[in-house]
């Protein structure tokens, strides 16, 4: 987890650029990372969930049904699409 926190710090400081959406919503990504104590939420999953909160009508497309079925439990209106 310390490496992820370092990554968040670098994004927050502008050292790493991720477009214009993610830096504005970095706090939401960080919150999502710490939301589930029983599993490690990686940067990509946390980012996808935070961004899906911005556009709840859009489906979440992933190959990771196991993790996202847990992440979406508290978001009942979300559509999960797995391939």
C-alpha positions in Angstrom: 0.0 0.0 0.0 2.8 2.5 0.6 3.7 2.4 -3.1 0.1 3.3 -4.0 0.2 6.2 -1.6 3.4 7.4 -3.2 1.7 7.2 -6.6 -1.3 9.2 -5.3 1.1 11.9 -3.9 2.9 12.2 -7.3 -0.4 12.5 -9.1 -1.6 15.1 -6.6 1.5 17.2 -6.9 1.5 17.1 -10.7 4.7 15.1 -10.9 2.8 12.4 -12.8 0.2 13.6 -15.3 -3.0 11.6 -15.9 -5.1 13.9 -18.0 -7.4 16.4 -16.4 -10.1 14.2 -14.9 -8.2 12.1 -12.5 -6.2 14.8 -10.6 -9.5 16.6 -9.9 -11.0 13.5 -8.5 -7.9 12.1 -6.8 -9.5 12.3 -3.3 -12.3 10.0 -4.5 -9.8 7.5 -5.9 -7.9 7.5 -2.6 -11.1 7.0 -0.6 -12.1 4.1 -2.9 -8.7 2.5 -2.3 -9.2 2.4 1.5 -12.9 1.5 1.4 -12.6 -2.3 1.5 -10.6 -3.6 4.3 -10.8 -7.2 3.3 -9.3 -6.7 -0.2 -6.6 -4.7 -1.8 -8.1 -2.2 -4.2 -5.5 -1.4 -6.8 -5.1 2.0 -8.5 -6.9 1.0 -11.7 -9.9 -0.4 -9.9 -10.2 2.5 -7.6 -9.9 4.9 -10.5 -12.6 3.1 -12.5 -15.0 3.1 -9.5 -14.4 6.8 -8.8 -15.0 7.7 -12.4 -18.1 5.5 -12.5 -19.5 7.6 -9.7 -19.2 10.6 -12.0 -21.2 8.8 -14.7 -23.4 6.3 -12.9 -25.6 5.6 -15.9 -22.7 4.2 -17.9 -21.8 0.5 -17.5 -18.6 -0.6 -15.7 -16.8 -2.8 -18.2 -14.2 -5.2 -16.7 -12.9 -8.7 -16.9 -12.7 -8.8 -13.0 -16.1 -10.0 -12.0 -15.0 -11.1 -8.5 -13.7 -7.7 -7.3 -16.3 -5.5 -9.1 -19.2 -7.6 -7.8 -18.1 -6.5 -4.3 -17.3 -2.9 -5.3 -20.7 -2.4 -6.9 -22.8 -3.9 -4.0 -23.2 -0.4 -2.5 -23.9 1.0 -6.0 -27.1 -1.0 -7.0 -27.9 1.1 -10.0 -24.6 0.3 -11.8 -24.4 -2.1 -14.6 -21.5 -4.5 -14.6 -20.3 -5.8 -18.0 -17.7 -8.6 -18.0 -16.1 -10.4 -20.9 
